[in-house]
Amino acid sequence: MICIEQLSKRFAGYCAVDQLSFQVSPGEVLGFLGPNGAGKSTTMKMITGYLTPSAGRVTVMGIDVAKDPAAAQRLIGYLPEGAPLYGDMSVVAFLNFIADARGLKGELRKERMATVCAQVEITGVLDKRINTLSKGFARRVGLAQALLHDPKILILDEPTDGLDPNQKHQVRELIRHIAHDKIVIISTHILEEVSAVCSRAIIINQGRLLIDDKPQALEASSRFHNAVQIQLSEPVAGIARKLLELDYICEVEEQEDGLTLMAFAQDGQMILPALAQYLEQQGWPLENLHVEKGRLDDVFRELTRSEEVA
């Protein structure tokens, strides 16, 4: 596993990471979240051995990264933020360079090159220079180099940055497919990505751990958990006030057009059956009802805002 113990990093008096501790086991896909400047990329660089901690310890599969970074790095595939690549090289030349650096030879090298290029769909651009690629293709080349040696650990900083919706879906499916026997850490600002692929989520701010839980549990802690969105075909006068008279509704948000409302449940209880029955009894022009499972972005904002206020 990856074991991070009381990890800290200071730069000229600024503490980027502050006594951070957590563990990640094989088979887990960890979403590593936080606002800009929270310390995510700095933490990833310390895990991969590219930065030396000011204090604390990182072990990767039992290897102390500070004492033997090369041994740890052999187990890690790393996609840094921005996917820095050698722009003057063709894609195939770059991947061959990475294969050389990783010590891949013979049939294994050919097999891994073919497999990874197919997985990230870059076979059609292998002869193109990297600096002529779109941002999305360059990101996929960066992902290919991280996967090339079939690492036990994948550390991905914004892996779907610059990709279109279809490409994002494909990368998420790829991560799900390969994660069963690997450790995967994903830093992302796309919170839907966490719900889609992560089995666990950590939120940090100002270098400190705020919360560590499953995405579903975080969503359930949102005020939107079991809230019901009501869509009408035409406005109903005074509907928000009437809904607030129901003892299982604590808050109602109404959009300006009067056609969409959000009814928030008391204590996050399931209110859909009772609310649906009530709306039918009223005879209002109902078009649709939708139950919210909770919103990770709402939890993220509340946690990081509370931390900043404190």
C-alpha positions, 0 to 999 in steps of 0.5 A: 500500500501507500502509507503517508505519515505526518507529511509536511512540505514548506517553501520559504516559510509557506506550508504547502502540506501540513502533517498529512496522513492517510493510506491507500490500498490496492484496488482503491481509486482515491479521489484527491480533492481540494481548491487551488493551492490546497497542496494536492500536486505537492503531495503527489510530487512527494509520493513520487519522489520528485519533491523531498518532504520537509517532515514526515514519511512516504512508503510505497509497497514498503519502500521508503521513498526518501531513502530509495526513490528509484525503487519506488518510482519503478512501481509508479506511473505518474501523469503530472499536471499539464502533462509535460512532454517533449514537443519536438519528438513524435509520439512513437519516439517519445513512447520509445524513449519512455520504454527505454527509461523503463527498461522495457525490451523485446516482446513485452515492449511491443505488447505494452506499446500496442496495448497502451496505444489502443487503450488511450486511442492514440494509434492514429497520431503515433507519427505526429510531433507532440507539439502539433497535437491538440490538448486532448491528444497530448493529455492522452499521450501523457496518460500512455507514458504513465501506463506503459510499464504496467505500474502497480500504482497510478498517480494522475493529476487532472487526467481528463483535463482538455478531453471532450466528453467522449474522451473523458468517458473513455478514460474513466472506463479505462481507470475502472478497468485497470484499477482492480489490482492497482492503487490509483490516486486521481487529483481532479477539479471535476467532482463528477469524476470522483462519483464516477470512478473513485471508491474513496475521496479525500478533501484537503485544504491549506495542506490539511486533511478535512475529510476521508470517506466514500463518495456516496457517504459524502454525497449523503452528507449534503443538504441536497441528499433526498431533496426533490426537484419539482418541475411544473408545466406552468407556474402555481401561485404561492406553491413554495409557501404551501410546500413549506407548510408540510412538516417534512420540508424545511426549505424550498428554493424556487427559480425565477420562472416559477416552473422549477423548485427544490424541496429540501427534506427535514433531516435528509429523510426520503420525502418523495412518496409523501410529496408525490401524493400531496402534489397529486392531491393538489392537482398542480400541473406536475411535469417531473419529480427528481430525487437528489442523491446528494451533491459532492460539490455542495459538500466540497464548498461547505468544507473548504469555506468553513476551513477558510473562515476558521 
